[in-house]
Amino acid sequence: KVPVHGDPATAIVRASIGERVPEVTCDALVAGAGMGGIGASLALARHGKSVCLTEETDWIGGQATSGGVSALDENRFIEIAGGTRRYYEFRNAIRAASGGLSNPGNCYVSALCFEPRIGVEVLTKMLAGLPVRTFLRTQIVALEEKDGRFVSALAWQFDKREAVRLRIRYVLDATEA
């Protein structure tokens, strides 16, 4: 949270991580809750895997939900072919949440434009009830490796100002950077 006015150095977080850190166990760590991270989390959950989904910002959806009016970067045939079942579920739920309008944001750059908050609400509902635990404003700061595989990740939770250790079997970097 870098201030608009004043010294940007005030936004630097100096983390002090003690010996004892709370732990959470999950099958997979998905770092990044953009559309790729959400898609991966949904697929992992569908296959019975528990997920720890981390996101450095305070919302999910990444570039698809971060604009003033979100415009999905889609091919011109998206309305008839070229998307996955889950992606169409996302698109249809946005339209339903927007009163059934085919292009609720009424923009010309995409077949589906919408308010970002609606996209976040739809994605949150898609994850609800699944074995996906979302950690917002959380950054992975270290990975622990044993015998050539990652076994845990140390993450800093900015709002709680504390670390959490994620005990994991798999790691997926889905950050959009």
mmCIF file of the C-alpha atoms, coordinates in Angstrom:
data_MODEL
# 
_entry.id   MODEL 
# 
loop_
_atom_site.group_PDB 
_atom_site.id 
_atom_site.type_symbol 
_atom_site.label_atom_id 
_atom_site.label_alt_id 
_atom_site.label_comp_id 
_atom_site.label_asym_id 
_atom_site.label_entity_id 
_atom_site.label_seq_id 
_atom_site.pdbx_PDB_ins_code 
_atom_site.Cartn_x 
_atom_site.Cartn_y 
_atom_site.Cartn_z 
_atom_site.occupancy 
_atom_site.B_iso_or_equiv 
_atom_site.pdbx_formal_charge 
_atom_site.auth_seq_id 
_atom_site.auth_comp_id 
_atom_site.auth_asym_id 
_atom_site.auth_atom_id 
_atom_site.pdbx_PDB_model_num 
ATOM 1   C CA . LYS A 1 1   ? 0.000   0.000   0.000   1.00 0.00 ? 1   LYS A CA 1 
ATOM 2   C CA . VAL A 1 2   ? 2.282   2.727   -1.291  1.00 0.00 ? 2   VAL A CA 1 
ATOM 3   C CA . PRO A 1 3   ? 0.909   6.181   -0.411  1.00 0.00 ? 3   PRO A CA 1 
ATOM 4   C CA . VAL A 1 4   ? 0.028   8.559   -3.236  1.00 0.00 ? 4   VAL A CA 1 
ATOM 5   C CA . HIS A 1 5   ? 1.592   11.447  -1.324  1.00 0.00 ? 5   HIS A CA 1 
ATOM 6   C CA . GLY A 1 6   ? 4.525   11.378  1.038   1.00 0.00 ? 6   GLY A CA 1 
ATOM 7   C CA . ASP A 1 7   ? 7.405   8.988   1.447   1.00 0.00 ? 7   ASP A CA 1 
ATOM 8   C CA . PRO A 1 8   ? 6.965   5.703   -0.491  1.00 0.00 ? 8   PRO A CA 1 
ATOM 9   C CA . ALA A 1 9   ? 9.484   4.092   1.872   1.00 0.00 ? 9   ALA A CA 1 
ATOM 10  C CA . THR A 1 10  ? 6.715   3.981   4.492   1.00 0.00 ? 10  THR A CA 1 
ATOM 11  C CA . ALA A 1 11  ? 5.213   1.098   2.492   1.00 0.00 ? 11  ALA A CA 1 
ATOM 12  C CA . ILE A 1 12  ? 8.271   -1.112  2.973   1.00 0.00 ? 12  ILE A CA 1 
ATOM 13  C CA . VAL A 1 13  ? 7.408   -4.040  5.202   1.00 0.00 ? 13  VAL A CA 1 
ATOM 14  C CA . ARG A 1 14  ? 10.136  -5.396  7.430   1.00 0.00 ? 14  ARG A CA 1 
ATOM 15  C CA . ALA A 1 15  ? 9.064   -8.854  8.433   1.00 0.00 ? 15  ALA A CA 1 
ATOM 16  C CA . SER A 1 16  ? 10.392  -10.560 11.499  1.00 0.00 ? 16  SER A CA 1 
ATOM 17  C CA . ILE A 1 17  ? 9.629   -14.256 11.351  1.00 0.00 ? 17  ILE A CA 1 
ATOM 18  C CA . GLY A 1 18  ? 10.038  -16.158 14.581  1.00 0.00 ? 18  GLY A CA 1 
ATOM 19  C CA . GLU A 1 19  ? 10.898  -19.792 15.161  1.00 0.00 ? 19  GLU A CA 1 
ATOM 20  C CA . ARG A 1 20  ? 7.282   -20.892 15.653  1.00 0.00 ? 20  ARG A CA 1 
ATOM 21  C CA . VAL A 1 21  ? 5.021   -20.182 12.698  1.00 0.00 ? 21  VAL A CA 1 
ATOM 22  C CA . PRO A 1 22  ? 1.405   -21.342 12.291  1.00 0.00 ? 22  PRO A CA 1 
ATOM 23  C CA . GLU A 1 23  ? 1.112   -24.152 9.741   1.00 0.00 ? 23  GLU A CA 1 
ATOM 24  C CA . VAL A 1 24  ? -1.514  -25.103 7.169   1.00 0.00 ? 24  VAL A CA 1 
ATOM 25  C CA . THR A 1 25  ? -1.401  -28.355 5.223   1.00 0.00 ? 25  THR A CA 1 
ATOM 26  C CA . CYS A 1 26  ? -2.693  -28.709 1.679   1.00 0.00 ? 26  CYS A CA 1 
ATOM 27  C CA . ASP A 1 27  ? -1.914  -30.869 -1.331  1.00 0.00 ? 27  ASP A CA 1 
ATOM 28  C CA . ALA A 1 28  ? -1.026  -28.001 -3.642  1.00 0.00 ? 28  ALA A CA 1 
ATOM 29  C CA . LEU A 1 29  ? 0.157   -24.427 -3.363  1.00 0.00 ? 29  LEU A CA 1 
ATOM 30  C CA . VAL A 1 30  ? -1.084  -22.210 -6.186  1.00 0.00 ? 30  VAL A CA 1 
ATOM 31  C CA . ALA A 1 31  ? 0.707   -18.867 -6.057  1.00 0.00 ? 31  ALA A CA 1 
ATOM 32  C CA . GLY A 1 32  ? -1.373  -16.252 -7.840  1.00 0.00 ? 32  GLY A CA 1 
ATOM 33  C CA . ALA A 1 33  ? -5.168  -15.961 -7.965  1.00 0.00 ? 33  ALA A CA 1 
ATOM 34  C CA . GLY A 1 34  ? -5.469  -14.589 -11.484 1.00 0.00 ? 34  GLY A CA 1 
ATOM 35  C CA . MET A 1 35  ? -7.489  -16.517 -14.045 1.00 0.00 ? 35  MET A CA 1 
ATOM 36  C CA . GLY A 1 36  ? -4.729  -19.139 -14.417 1.00 0.00 ? 36  GLY A CA 1 
ATOM 37  C CA . GLY A 1 37  ? -4.481  -19.683 -10.664 1.00 0.00 ? 37  GLY A CA 1 
ATOM 38  C CA . ILE A 1 38  ? -8.265  -19.858 -10.300 1.00 0.00 ? 38  ILE A CA 1 
ATOM 39  C CA . GLY A 1 39  ? -8.484  -22.342 -13.182 1.00 0.00 ? 39  GLY A CA 1 
ATOM 40  C CA . ALA A 1 40  ? -5.728  -24.488 -11.698 1.00 0.00 ? 40  ALA A CA 1 
ATOM 41  C CA . SER A 1 41  ? -7.372  -24.417 -8.261  1.00 0.00 ? 41  SER A CA 1 
ATOM 42  C CA . LEU A 1 42  ? -10.733 -25.471 -9.723  1.00 0.00 ? 42  LEU A CA 1 
ATOM 43  C CA . ALA A 1 43  ? -9.080  -28.350 -11.623 1.00 0.00 ? 43  ALA A CA 1 
ATOM 44  C CA . LEU A 1 44  ? -7.109  -29.520 -8.582  1.00 0.00 ? 44  LEU A CA 1 
ATOM 45  C CA . ALA A 1 45  ? -10.238 -29.426 -6.408  1.00 0.00 ? 45  ALA A CA 1 
ATOM 46  C CA . ARG A 1 46  ? -12.180 -31.356 -9.059  1.00 0.00 ? 46  ARG A CA 1 
ATOM 47  C CA . HIS A 1 47  ? -9.520  -34.088 -8.743  1.00 0.00 ? 47  HIS A CA 1 
ATOM 48  C CA . GLY A 1 48  ? -9.842  -34.219 -4.963  1.00 0.00 ? 48  GLY A CA 1 
ATOM 49  C CA . LYS A 1 49  ? -6.777  -32.153 -4.082  1.00 0.00 ? 49  LYS A CA 1 
ATOM 50  C CA . SER A 1 50  ? -6.805  -29.484 -1.380  1.00 0.00 ? 50  SER A CA 1 
ATOM 51  C CA . VAL A 1 51  ? -5.386  -26.112 -2.430  1.00 0.00 ? 51  VAL A CA 1 
ATOM 52  C CA . CYS A 1 52  ? -3.743  -23.183 -0.692  1.00 0.00 ? 52  CYS A CA 1 
ATOM 53  C CA . LEU A 1 53  ? -4.281  -20.295 -3.115  1.00 0.00 ? 53  LEU A CA 1 
ATOM 54  C CA . THR A 1 54  ? -2.199  -17.190 -2.409  1.00 0.00 ? 54  THR A CA 1 
ATOM 55  C CA . GLU A 1 55  ? -2.698  -13.724 -3.869  1.00 0.00 ? 55  GLU A CA 1 
ATOM 56  C CA . GLU A 1 56  ? -0.553  -10.676 -3.184  1.00 0.00 ? 56  GLU A CA 1 
ATOM 57  C CA . THR A 1 57  ? -3.414  -8.221  -3.776  1.00 0.00 ? 57  THR A CA 1 
ATOM 58  C CA . ASP A 1 58  ? -6.770  -7.998  -2.011  1.00 0.00 ? 58  ASP A CA 1 
ATOM 59  C CA . TRP A 1 59  ? -8.883  -9.463  -4.829  1.00 0.00 ? 59  TRP A CA 1 
ATOM 60  C CA . ILE A 1 60  ? -8.968  -12.520 -7.077  1.00 0.00 ? 60  ILE A CA 1 
ATOM 61  C CA . GLY A 1 61  ? -9.240  -12.677 -10.854 1.00 0.00 ? 61  GLY A CA 1 
ATOM 62  C CA . GLY A 1 62  ? -6.076  -10.816 -11.807 1.00 0.00 ? 62  GLY A CA 1 
ATOM 63  C CA . GLN A 1 63  ? -6.247  -8.875  -15.044 1.00 0.00 ? 63  GLN A CA 1 
ATOM 64  C CA . ALA A 1 64  ? -9.800  -10.086 -15.713 1.00 0.00 ? 64  ALA A CA 1 
ATOM 65  C CA . THR A 1 65  ? -11.141 -8.216  -12.673 1.00 0.00 ? 65  THR A CA 1 
ATOM 66  C CA . SER A 1 66  ? -8.756  -5.326  -12.129 1.00 0.00 ? 66  SER A CA 1 
ATOM 67  C CA . GLY A 1 67  ? -9.857  -2.740  -14.697 1.00 0.00 ? 67  GLY A CA 1 
ATOM 68  C CA . GLY A 1 68  ? -12.450 0.018   -14.405 1.00 0.00 ? 68  GLY A CA 1 
ATOM 69  C CA . VAL A 1 69  ? -14.657 -2.055  -16.731 1.00 0.00 ? 69  VAL A CA 1 
ATOM 70  C CA . SER A 1 70  ? -13.269 -5.513  -17.271 1.00 0.00 ? 70  SER A CA 1 
ATOM 71  C CA . ALA A 1 71  ? -12.970 -6.600  -20.895 1.00 0.00 ? 71  ALA A CA 1 
ATOM 72  C CA . LEU A 1 72  ? -11.954 -10.200 -21.414 1.00 0.00 ? 72  LEU A CA 1 
ATOM 73  C CA . ASP A 1 73  ? -9.197  -10.789 -23.961 1.00 0.00 ? 73  ASP A CA 1 
ATOM 74  C CA . GLU A 1 74  ? -10.992 -13.362 -26.090 1.00 0.00 ? 74  GLU A CA 1 
ATOM 75  C CA . ASN A 1 75  ? -10.978 -14.658 -29.653 1.00 0.00 ? 75  ASN A CA 1 
ATOM 76  C CA . ARG A 1 76  ? -13.740 -13.525 -32.004 1.00 0.00 ? 76  ARG A CA 1 
ATOM 77  C CA . PHE A 1 77  ? -15.342 -16.982 -31.968 1.00 0.00 ? 77  PHE A CA 1 
ATOM 78  C CA . ILE A 1 78  ? -15.658 -17.217 -28.180 1.00 0.00 ? 78  ILE A CA 1 
ATOM 79  C CA . GLU A 1 79  ? -19.453 -17.110 -28.306 1.00 0.00 ? 79  GLU A CA 1 
ATOM 80  C CA . ILE A 1 80  ? -19.611 -20.320 -30.361 1.00 0.00 ? 80  ILE A CA 1 
ATOM 81  C CA . ALA A 1 81  ? -16.359 -22.209 -29.752 1.00 0.00 ? 81  ALA A CA 1 
ATOM 82  C CA . GLY A 1 82  ? -12.955 -22.075 -28.137 1.00 0.00 ? 82  GLY A CA 1 
ATOM 83  C CA . GLY A 1 83  ? -13.516 -22.019 -24.382 1.00 0.00 ? 83  GLY A CA 1 
ATOM 84  C CA . THR A 1 84  ? -13.517 -24.563 -21.582 1.00 0.00 ? 84  THR A CA 1 
ATOM 85  C CA . ARG A 1 85  ? -16.647 -25.571 -19.688 1.00 0.00 ? 85  ARG A CA 1 
ATOM 86  C CA . ARG A 1 86  ? -15.468 -23.678 -16.576 1.00 0.00 ? 86  ARG A CA 1 
ATOM 87  C CA . TYR A 1 87  ? -14.685 -20.549 -18.602 1.00 0.00 ? 87  TYR A CA 1 
ATOM 88  C CA . TYR A 1 88  ? -18.200 -20.602 -20.105 1.00 0.00 ? 88  TYR A CA 1 
ATOM 89  C CA . GLU A 1 89  ? -19.562 -21.134 -16.584 1.00 0.00 ? 89  GLU A CA 1 
ATOM 90  C CA . PHE A 1 90  ? -17.687 -17.970 -15.523 1.00 0.00 ? 90  PHE A CA 1 
ATOM 91  C CA . ARG A 1 91  ? -18.976 -15.979 -18.514 1.00 0.00 ? 91  ARG A CA 1 
ATOM 92  C CA . ASN A 1 92  ? -22.584 -17.150 -18.063 1.00 0.00 ? 92  ASN A CA 1 
ATOM 93  C CA . ALA A 1 93  ? -22.530 -16.399 -14.329 1.00 0.00 ? 93  ALA A CA 1 
ATOM 94  C CA . ILE A 1 94  ? -21.339 -12.837 -15.040 1.00 0.00 ? 94  ILE A CA 1 
ATOM 95  C CA . ARG A 1 95  ? -24.258 -12.352 -17.422 1.00 0.00 ? 95  ARG A CA 1 
ATOM 96  C CA . ALA A 1 96  ? -26.707 -13.840 -14.897 1.00 0.00 ? 96  ALA A CA 1 
ATOM 97  C CA . ALA A 1 97  ? -25.360 -11.606 -12.102 1.00 0.00 ? 97  ALA A CA 1 
ATOM 98  C CA . SER A 1 98  ? -25.781 -8.624  -14.427 1.00 0.00 ? 98  SER A CA 1 
ATOM 99  C CA . GLY A 1 99  ? -29.478 -9.184  -15.045 1.00 0.00 ? 99  GLY A CA 1 
ATOM 100 C CA . GLY A 1 100 ? -29.026 -11.382 -18.105 1.00 0.00 ? 100 GLY A CA 1 
ATOM 101 C CA . LEU A 1 101 ? -27.436 -8.701  -20.275 1.00 0.00 ? 101 LEU A CA 1 
ATOM 102 C CA . SER A 1 102 ? -25.231 -10.157 -23.017 1.00 0.00 ? 102 SER A CA 1 
ATOM 103 C CA . ASN A 1 103 ? -22.610 -7.396  -22.618 1.00 0.00 ? 103 ASN A CA 1 
ATOM 104 C CA . PRO A 1 104 ? -23.357 -5.697  -19.271 1.00 0.00 ? 104 PRO A CA 1 
ATOM 105 C CA . GLY A 1 105 ? -20.399 -3.308  -19.555 1.00 0.00 ? 105 GLY A CA 1 
ATOM 106 C CA . ASN A 1 106 ? -21.656 -2.209  -22.994 1.00 0.00 ? 106 ASN A CA 1 
ATOM 107 C CA . CYS A 1 107 ? -18.184 -1.899  -24.463 1.00 0.00 ? 107 CYS A CA 1 
ATOM 108 C CA . TYR A 1 108 ? -16.969 -2.678  -27.962 1.00 0.00 ? 108 TYR A CA 1 
ATOM 109 C CA . VAL A 1 109 ? -13.579 -4.276  -27.251 1.00 0.00 ? 109 VAL A CA 1 
ATOM 110 C CA . SER A 1 110 ? -14.976 -7.615  -26.076 1.00 0.00 ? 110 SER A CA 1 
ATOM 111 C CA . ALA A 1 111 ? -18.138 -9.684  -26.370 1.00 0.00 ? 111 ALA A CA 1 
ATOM 112 C CA . LEU A 1 112 ? -18.348 -9.545  -22.568 1.00 0.00 ? 112 LEU A CA 1 
ATOM 113 C CA . CYS A 1 113 ? -17.467 -6.510  -20.486 1.00 0.00 ? 113 CYS A CA 1 
ATOM 114 C CA . PHE A 1 114 ? -18.517 -6.197  -16.845 1.00 0.00 ? 114 PHE A CA 1 
ATOM 115 C CA . GLU A 1 115 ? -17.911 -4.503  -13.524 1.00 0.00 ? 115 GLU A CA 1 
ATOM 116 C CA . PRO A 1 116 ? -14.832 -6.000  -11.829 1.00 0.00 ? 116 PRO A CA 1 
ATOM 117 C CA . ARG A 1 117 ? -16.697 -6.629  -8.558  1.00 0.00 ? 117 ARG A CA 1 
ATOM 118 C CA . ILE A 1 118 ? -19.134 -8.905  -10.387 1.00 0.00 ? 118 ILE A CA 1 
ATOM 119 C CA . GLY A 1 119 ? -16.237 -10.961 -11.770 1.00 0.00 ? 119 GLY A CA 1 
ATOM 120 C CA . VAL A 1 120 ? -14.750 -11.287 -8.280  1.00 0.00 ? 120 VAL A CA 1 
ATOM 121 C CA . GLU A 1 121 ? -18.140 -12.343 -6.858  1.00 0.00 ? 121 GLU A CA 1 
ATOM 122 C CA . VAL A 1 122 ? -18.587 -14.975 -9.570  1.00 0.00 ? 122 VAL A CA 1 
ATOM 123 C CA . LEU A 1 123 ? -15.106 -16.422 -9.051  1.00 0.00 ? 123 LEU A CA 1 
ATOM 124 C CA . THR A 1 124 ? -15.599 -16.452 -5.265  1.00 0.00 ? 124 THR A CA 1 
ATOM 125 C CA . LYS A 1 125 ? -18.841 -18.423 -5.724  1.00 0.00 ? 125 LYS A CA 1 
ATOM 126 C CA . MET A 1 126 ? -17.116 -20.853 -8.086  1.00 0.00 ? 126 MET A CA 1 
ATOM 127 C CA . LEU A 1 127 ? -14.523 -21.598 -5.377  1.00 0.00 ? 127 LEU A CA 1 
ATOM 128 C CA . ALA A 1 128 ? -17.060 -21.787 -2.529  1.00 0.00 ? 128 ALA A CA 1 
ATOM 129 C CA . GLY A 1 129 ? -17.487 -25.211 -0.970  1.00 0.00 ? 129 GLY A CA 1 
ATOM 130 C CA . LEU A 1 130 ? -14.345 -26.571 -2.601  1.00 0.00 ? 130 LEU A CA 1 
ATOM 131 C CA . PRO A 1 131 ? -11.176 -27.598 -0.736  1.00 0.00 ? 131 PRO A CA 1 
ATOM 132 C CA . VAL A 1 132 ? -9.541  -24.283 -1.719  1.00 0.00 ? 132 VAL A CA 1 
ATOM 133 C CA . ARG A 1 133 ? -8.275  -21.985 1.012   1.00 0.00 ? 133 ARG A CA 1 
ATOM 134 C CA . THR A 1 134 ? -7.570  -18.470 -0.273  1.00 0.00 ? 134 THR A CA 1 
ATOM 135 C CA . PHE A 1 135 ? -4.922  -16.271 1.330   1.00 0.00 ? 135 PHE A CA 1 
ATOM 136 C CA . LEU A 1 136 ? -5.336  -12.670 0.131   1.00 0.00 ? 136 LEU A CA 1 
ATOM 137 C CA . ARG A 1 137 ? -2.555  -10.084 0.553   1.00 0.00 ? 137 ARG A CA 1 
ATOM 138 C CA . THR A 1 138 ? -0.136  -12.965 1.064   1.00 0.00 ? 138 THR A CA 1 
ATOM 139 C CA . GLN A 1 139 ? 3.247   -13.375 -0.591  1.00 0.00 ? 139 GLN A CA 1 
ATOM 140 C CA . ILE A 1 140 ? 5.424   -16.471 -0.778  1.00 0.00 ? 140 ILE A CA 1 
ATOM 141 C CA . VAL A 1 141 ? 8.816   -15.508 0.647   1.00 0.00 ? 141 VAL A CA 1 
ATOM 142 C CA . ALA A 1 142 ? 10.639  -18.861 0.765   1.00 0.00 ? 142 ALA A CA 1 
ATOM 143 C CA . LEU A 1 143 ? 10.315  -22.455 -0.342  1.00 0.00 ? 143 LEU A CA 1 
ATOM 144 C CA . GLU A 1 144 ? 11.763  -25.414 1.532   1.00 0.00 ? 144 GLU A CA 1 
ATOM 145 C CA . GLU A 1 145 ? 13.111  -28.285 -0.524  1.00 0.00 ? 145 GLU A CA 1 
ATOM 146 C CA . LYS A 1 146 ? 13.898  -31.856 0.539   1.00 0.00 ? 146 LYS A CA 1 
ATOM 147 C CA . ASP A 1 147 ? 15.216  -34.574 -1.731  1.00 0.00 ? 147 ASP A CA 1 
ATOM 148 C CA . GLY A 1 148 ? 14.602  -32.508 -4.858  1.00 0.00 ? 148 GLY A CA 1 
ATOM 149 C CA . ARG A 1 149 ? 10.989  -31.511 -4.171  1.00 0.00 ? 149 ARG A CA 1 
ATOM 150 C CA . PHE A 1 150 ? 9.290   -28.650 -2.399  1.00 0.00 ? 150 PHE A CA 1 
ATOM 151 C CA . VAL A 1 151 ? 7.757   -29.610 0.941   1.00 0.00 ? 151 VAL A CA 1 
ATOM 152 C CA . SER A 1 152 ? 6.737   -26.243 2.374   1.00 0.00 ? 152 SER A CA 1 
ATOM 153 C CA . ALA A 1 153 ? 6.376   -22.574 1.597   1.00 0.00 ? 153 ALA A CA 1 
ATOM 154 C CA . LEU A 1 154 ? 6.775   -19.693 3.988   1.00 0.00 ? 154 LEU A CA 1 
ATOM 155 C CA . ALA A 1 155 ? 4.295   -16.920 3.246   1.00 0.00 ? 155 ALA A CA 1 
ATOM 156 C CA . TRP A 1 156 ? 3.908   -13.425 4.673   1.00 0.00 ? 156 TRP A CA 1 
ATOM 157 C CA . GLN A 1 157 ? 0.347   -12.236 5.365   1.00 0.00 ? 157 GLN A CA 1 
ATOM 158 C CA . PHE A 1 158 ? 0.467   -8.456  5.035   1.00 0.00 ? 158 PHE A CA 1 
ATOM 159 C CA . ASP A 1 159 ? -2.803  -7.668  6.835   1.00 0.00 ? 159 ASP A CA 1 
ATOM 160 C CA . LYS A 1 160 ? -2.087  -9.988  9.755   1.00 0.00 ? 160 LYS A CA 1 
ATOM 161 C CA . ARG A 1 161 ? 1.573   -8.949  9.763   1.00 0.00 ? 161 ARG A CA 1 
ATOM 162 C CA . GLU A 1 162 ? 2.577   -12.536 10.390  1.00 0.00 ? 162 GLU A CA 1 
ATOM 163 C CA . ALA A 1 163 ? 3.969   -15.528 8.565   1.00 0.00 ? 163 ALA A CA 1 
ATOM 164 C CA . VAL A 1 164 ? 2.291   -18.842 7.844   1.00 0.00 ? 164 VAL A CA 1 
ATOM 165 C CA . ARG A 1 165 ? 3.990   -22.062 6.734   1.00 0.00 ? 165 ARG A CA 1 
ATOM 166 C CA . LEU A 1 166 ? 2.160   -24.019 4.050   1.00 0.00 ? 166 LEU A CA 1 
ATOM 167 C CA . ARG A 1 167 ? 2.959   -27.754 4.094   1.00 0.00 ? 167 ARG A CA 1 
ATOM 168 C CA . ILE A 1 168 ? 2.546   -28.877 0.494   1.00 0.00 ? 168 ILE A CA 1 
ATOM 169 C CA . ARG A 1 169 ? 3.093   -31.691 -2.013  1.00 0.00 ? 169 ARG A CA 1 
ATOM 170 C CA . TYR A 1 170 ? 2.909   -29.635 -5.221  1.00 0.00 ? 170 TYR A CA 1 
ATOM 171 C CA . VAL A 1 171 ? 3.685   -26.031 -6.221  1.00 0.00 ? 171 VAL A CA 1 
ATOM 172 C CA . LEU A 1 172 ? 2.248   -24.091 -9.142  1.00 0.00 ? 172 LEU A CA 1 
ATOM 173 C CA . ASP A 1 173 ? 3.452   -20.580 -9.925  1.00 0.00 ? 173 ASP A CA 1 
ATOM 174 C CA . ALA A 1 174 ? 0.417   -18.884 -11.469 1.00 0.00 ? 174 ALA A CA 1 
ATOM 175 C CA . THR A 1 175 ? 1.542   -15.302 -10.889 1.00 0.00 ? 175 THR A CA 1 
ATOM 176 C CA . GLU A 1 176 ? 0.832   -12.942 -13.756 1.00 0.00 ? 176 GLU A CA 1 
ATOM 177 C CA . ALA A 1 177 ? 4.127   -11.067 -13.515 1.00 0.00 ? 177 ALA A CA 1 
# 
